[in-house]
Amino acid sequence: MGAFIVQYRFVGYFMGRSRIAVLAAASAGGHWTQLLRLRLAWEGCDVAYVTTDPSLAHAVISGSRVYSVAEASRWEKAKLVKSASQVAGILIRERPDVIITTGAAVGYFAILFGRLLGCRTLWIDSIANAEEVSLSGQKAGRIADLFLTQWPELEKDG
């Protein structure tokens, strides 16, 4: 059901266009699993995926492009710079209409650079963050077009 809500609230914005280009980005692990559970929301779109583990390419729909970028955390500044530059390059190559991410750093960079390129952006905070929004989510929430969390107690105006 969640995928249909995402499709209605966000991807539906582009109804009437011939083919919507979507970039779906997430770090490996739970972020990636959560992202793939929403695949129905962008069914029929031209989709490219970005993740931090190249071995995850098998999990996406045949014909979709999959890019791998460096895994990085806030404690690894050099890797963050490398990951950010890789994401920027992918965005320039793909030119998506929409960016959808469940986090973490790779998703934040996709949202950040995507906004600079005029993309519509959607951050879906991890379902595991029940007590507070993730650090990446806090940063992305300030710039994303739409920010979603499943936990009502984390909802804020704006």
C-alpha positions in Angstrom: 0.0 0.0 0.0 2.9 2.4 0.8 4.1 2.2 -2.8 0.7 3.4 -4.1 0.7 6.4 -1.7 4.2 7.4 -2.9 3.0 7.0 -6.5 -0.1 9.1 -5.9 1.6 11.9 -3.9 4.7 12.3 -5.9 5.2 10.5 -9.2 1.6 11.4 -10.0 2.8 15.0 -10.3 4.2 14.2 -13.7 1.0 12.5 -15.2 0.7 13.3 -18.8 4.4 13.2 -19.6 5.5 10.5 -22.0 8.1 8.7 -19.7 9.2 9.9 -16.3 12.9 9.4 -15.5 13.4 8.3 -11.9 16.6 7.9 -9.9 16.1 5.6 -6.9 19.0 5.9 -4.5 19.8 4.1 -1.2 22.7 2.8 0.8 23.1 -1.0 1.0 21.3 -2.9 3.7 18.0 -1.8 5.2 17.8 1.4 3.2 18.1 -0.6 0.0 15.5 -3.2 1.1 13.1 -0.5 2.0 13.6 1.3 -1.4 13.0 -1.9 -3.3 9.7 -2.5 -1.5 8.4 0.7 -3.1 9.3 -0.3 -6.7 5.6 -0.4 -7.8 5.5 3.4 -7.3 7.7 4.0 -10.3 6.5 1.1 -12.4 6.5 2.1 -16.1 9.1 4.8 -15.5 12.6 5.0 -16.9 14.5 4.0 -13.7 18.1 4.1 -12.7 19.3 2.9 -9.3 22.2 4.1 -7.2 23.5 2.1 -4.3 26.7 1.5 -2.4 27.1 -2.3 -3.1 27.5 -3.4 -6.7 26.4 -6.9 -5.9 22.9 -5.6 -5.3 22.3 -5.1 -9.1 20.6 -8.5 -9.3 17.7 -7.3 -7.2 16.4 -4.6 -9.7 14.1 -5.0 -12.6 15.8 -6.2 -15.8 16.6 -3.3 -18.1 17.1 -0.8 -15.3 20.5 0.8 -14.9 22.4 0.3 -11.6 25.2 2.4 -10.4 27.5 1.8 -7.5 29.1 4.6 -5.5 31.5 4.6 -2.5 30.0 3.8 0.9 30.7 6.7 3.3 29.8 7.9 6.7 30.2 11.2 8.5 33.4 10.0 10.0 35.0 9.3 6.6 35.4 12.7 5.0 37.4 11.6 2.0 34.9 8.8 1.2 32.1 11.3 1.5 33.7 13.6 -1.1 34.2 10.6 -3.4 30.6 9.4 -3.0 29.3 12.9 -3.5 31.2 13.4 -6.7 30.1 10.0 -8.0 26.5 10.8 -7.3 26.8 14.2 -9.0 28.3 12.5 -12.1 25.4 10.0 -12.2 22.8 12.8 -12.0 24.5 14.7 -14.8 24.5 11.6 -17.0 20.9 10.4 -16.1 19.1 13.8 -15.8 16.2 12.4 -13.8 12.8 14.1 -13.4 12.4 12.6 -9.9 14.7 11.4 -7.2 13.4 9.0 -4.6 15.6 7.9 -1.7 15.4 6.1 1.6 18.9 7.3 2.7 21.6 7.5 3.9 24.6 9.6 2.6 24.1 8.5 -1.1 20.4 9.6 -0.8 21.3 12.9 0.8 23.8 13.7 -2.1 21.2 12.7 -4.7 18.6 15.0 -3.1 21.1 17.9 -2.7 22.5 17.8 -6.3 19.1 16.9 -7.7 17.6 20.0 -6.4 20.4 22.0 -8.0 19.5 20.4 -11.3 15.7 21.1 -10.9 14.6 17.5 -10.1 11.6 16.8 -7.9 12.9 15.1 -4.8 11.4 12.7 -2.2 13.1 11.5 1.0 11.5 8.5 2.8 13.1 8.2 6.2 14.0 4.7 7.3 11.3 2.8 9.1 13.9 1.9 11.7 14.0 5.6 12.9 11.1 5.4 15.3 12.4 7.9 17.9 14.1 10.5 15.8 14.7 11.3 12.1 18.1 10.2 10.8 21.0 12.7 10.5 20.9 12.4 6.7 17.1 12.8 6.9 17.3 15.9 9.0 19.6 17.5 6.4 17.6 16.3 3.4 14.3 17.3 5.0 15.4 21.0 4.6 15.8 20.7 0.9 13.6 17.8 -0.3 10.3 18.6 -2.1 8.6 15.9 0.0 9.7 14.2 3.2 7.9 11.2 4.5 8.2 9.2 7.7 5.8 6.5 8.9 5.9 7.6 12.5 3.3 10.3 13.4 5.3 11.4 16.4 8.1 12.5 14.1 5.8 14.6 11.9 6.5 18.3 11.9 4.9 21.2 10.1 6.6 22.0 6.8 
